[in-house]
Structures are given as structure tokens and as C-alpha cells.
Amino acid sequence: MMKDVPYSVLNFCRFACVLFLMHVSTLSYAADYPTKPIRLIVPFPPGGAGDIVARPLALAMSQLLKQTVFIENKVGASALIGADAVAKSTPDGYTLALVDSAAMVINPAIYKNLPYRPVEDFTPISMVASSPFMIVTHPSMGVRNLSELIAAGKQRSDLNYGSSGNGSLSHLTTEWLKSSTGARFRHIPYKGAAVFSAVVAGEVHLASGSMLGLVPLVRAGRIVPIAVTSKERSPMLPDLPTVAESGIPGFDSSNWFALVGPAGLPPEIIAKLTLVAQQAARAPEMLEILLKNGASSVGGDPKQLAQSIENGLKKWSEVVKASGAQID
């Protein structure tokens, strides 16, 4: 009977059987996942905004997955090192990253030779949290609103501003402010959250940074809040106006944090991680920490995250071009 079956048909059947067995194997693998600890790479230093989000996220995911999710702070080069490590990792679901908008949409706009591609080299899983940026000054400046700050920036040539690093969101946010107003502020880059200590100590006159790190310093009276950079005011500081309503229409700079993996993650694992990330973002402990620090839980699916990345790439490339910002 088999002798009458053409060889091409037999070959097709064998190929179909192999595909079926591979599919069954993948389903079984995904159903058992995870069977060992998961590494969550955080390309930010301990104590910074990203770390504040990562720790409750890892704890909640560990509880939901019934498997340890441990954090590895892989810091350096404006998140390039940590993000690149994930992009080049095995797509098996055991190496993930909590990236921010700087890693995914700012770096491509300002670095000419990026070691990774934000769209092609990652699997989007879920947005986790969003934090507006805030412009703050040292009390010695004596300014209390954006108009006074801009006026000082036009009249004085000795004013400087700190950022969390060359090419960071805090760098580009202030450069956007400069190009929109004509203010003159000299850039002094720091490493991550060290810029917060710098503005508190008076080493720099002003800085822009995530409310995740700045709200506690504002409440302690150690820095002066000038404006929030998001579209809407923050419920944490409802009396603080936005940059847009202070005279610069369309100004919107917020930092988001998202869970991603390397390209090629199996669909079943993507679905499982997306659900877990969404549940973790709504965990009471996470919501409490985010609210306390001026951030909000986001959630969302891979398609929504991919769209945010696409929109961000377009927006920040335009900002970089208009402002002339460059790596110092």
C-alpha cells in the first residue's frame, strides 16, 4: 500500500508530523513554565526610579508564578548594557528586563550606533508603570514657577542643570525646555539617581527627573518643585502646574517602565507573562509603592506596548532634531 504513495506526499507527512510534535512540545513547555528562577535585568542603579518599580514587580511576579524572580542590576551607558544583554539572551522566558522609555525610545534617537534594535530585538510583554517627570530647583535659586526659571535662564549664563546621564530622558527633557524657551542652562550629567543628591546639595541649580525619586525630597523641603512635565497634573502634587499650562503648549515628557523579553519568545509564554505582569501591576503592595512615589500602574498588552514604543520613537527623534541635543 505504501509503495503506491508518492514520495513527495510521504515527505510532506513526515514534515507535518515534525511540526505537530514541535507544537505539542512547545505547549507542554509553556504549560510547565517556569520550572526554574527567572532573571529580571534592571538596567538602572539600585535606589533609582527603575529599581523602585522593579522590586515590588519581582516580588508580585514571584508570588503569582510560584517561582523566584530575582533582580540583576546591570547598569551602564544609559541602560544600553542591560538592554543589550536581554536582547542577546536565549528566548526561553528565563531572562526578562524592566526597561524604561529611555532605553527603548530615547537611546535610538540620540545614539548613532545602538547595539540593539528596539523593535526587532525585543518581545513586548506589558507596560507596568508610568511616572511624570518634574522640574525642580535648589532653594538658593529663589524661583517658584516656570516663568521665573526661564527668565533666570535667559538673563544668567552661569546656571547649570543636572541629568541622570548623557542621552537620558532627564537630559532631553531639559534640552526640550531650553529649545522651546531660549533659556541657557549648562548640562552636567550624573550617573542615575546621583543627580537628585546633586540638586539637593546645590551642585546644580536645577534638574528634571522622575517623580518616583523626587517627591520624597519635595515633601522634605529639600528641593523646590517648579512644574510637572506630563500632560496632566499629578495627584501627588495637585497644586503643581504642568509645563504645558505654564506656557509651553504640547510639552509632555513622562517615563514609563515595561516588561520585555528577547525577540522570539514563544506565544504561550508571552501570554502567561502578560497576564502575570498585569496582575502584578495591580497588586496592593505595588500600587501603594507607586502611589507613594508619584507614579501610576499601567498594565496593557503586547500590542499596546509595541504602539507606545513606535509612537515614542517618532516623538523623541523629532525632539532631538529640534533641540540639537547630543551626547556630551
Rosetta blueprint (number, residue, H / E / L):
1 M L
2 M H
3 K H
4 D H
5 V L
6 P L
7 Y H
8 S H
9 V H
10 L H
11 N H
12 F H
13 C H
14 R H
15 F H
16 A H
17 C H
18 V H
19 L H
20 F H
21 L H
22 M H
23 H H
24 V H
25 S H
26 T H
27 L H
28 S H
29 Y H
30 A H
31 A H
32 D H
33 Y L
34 P L
35 T L
36 K L
37 P L
38 I E
39 R E
40 L E
41 I E
42 V E
43 P L
44 F L
45 P L
46 P L
47 G L
48 G L
49 A H
50 G H
51 D H
52 I H
53 V H
54 A H
55 R H
56 P H
57 L H
58 A H
59 L H
60 A H
61 M H
62 S H
63 Q H
64 L H
65 L H
66 K L
67 Q L
68 T L
69 V E
70 F E
71 I E
72 E E
73 N E
74 K L
75 V L
76 G L
77 A L
78 S L
79 A L
80 L H
81 I H
82 G H
83 A H
84 D H
85 A H
86 V H
87 A H
88 K L
89 S L
90 T L
91 P L
92 D L
93 G L
94 Y L
95 T E
96 L E
97 A E
98 L E
99 V E
100 D E
101 S H
102 A H
103 A H
104 M H
105 V H
106 I H
107 N H
108 P H
109 A H
110 I H
111 Y L
112 K L
113 N L
114 L L
115 P L
116 Y L
117 R L
118 P L
119 V L
120 E L
121 D L
122 F E
123 T E
124 P E
125 I E
126 S E
127 M E
128 V E
129 A E
130 S E
131 S E
132 P E
133 F E
134 M E
135 I E
136 V E
137 T E
138 H L
139 P H
140 S H
141 M H
142 G L
143 V L
144 R L
145 N L
146 L H
147 S H
148 E H
149 L H
150 I H
151 A H
152 A H
153 G H
154 K H
155 Q H
156 R L
157 S L
158 D L
159 L L
160 N E
161 Y E
162 G E
163 S E
164 S L
165 G L
166 N L
167 G L
168 S L
169 L H
170 S H
171 H H
172 L H
173 T H
174 T H
175 E H
176 W H
177 L H
178 K H
179 S H
180 S H
181 T H
182 G L
183 A L
184 R L
185 F L
186 R E
187 H E
188 I E
189 P E
190 Y L
191 K L
192 G L
193 A L
194 A H
195 V H
196 F H
197 S H
198 A H
199 V H
200 V H
201 A H
202 G L
203 E L
204 V L
205 H L
206 L E
207 A E
208 S E
209 G E
210 S E
211 M H
212 L H
213 G H
214 L H
215 V H
216 P H
217 L H
218 V H
219 R H
220 A L
221 G L
222 R L
223 I L
224 V E
225 P E
226 I E
227 A E
228 V E
229 T L
230 S L
231 K L
232 E L
233 R L
234 S L
235 P L
236 M L
237 L L
238 P L
239 D L
240 L L
241 P L
242 T E
243 V L
244 A L
245 E L
246 S L
247 G L
248 I L
249 P L
250 G L
251 F L
252 D L
253 S L
254 S E
255 N E
256 W E
257 F E
258 A E
259 L E
260 V E
261 G E
262 P E
263 A L
264 G L
265 L L
266 P L
267 P H
268 E H
269 I H
270 I H
271 A H
272 K H
273 L H
274 T H
275 L H
276 V H
277 A H
278 Q H
279 Q H
280 A H
281 A H
282 R L
283 A L
284 P H
285 E H
286 M H
287 L H
288 E H
289 I H
290 L H
291 L H
292 K H
293 N L
294 G L
295 A L
296 S E
297 S E
298 V L
299 G L
300 G L
301 D L
302 P H
303 K H
304 Q H
305 L H
306 A H
307 Q H
308 S H
309 I H
310 E H
311 N H
312 G H
313 L H
314 K H
315 K H
316 W H
317 S H
318 E H
319 V H
320 V H
321 K H
322 A H
323 S H
324 G L
325 A L
326 Q L
327 I L
328 D L
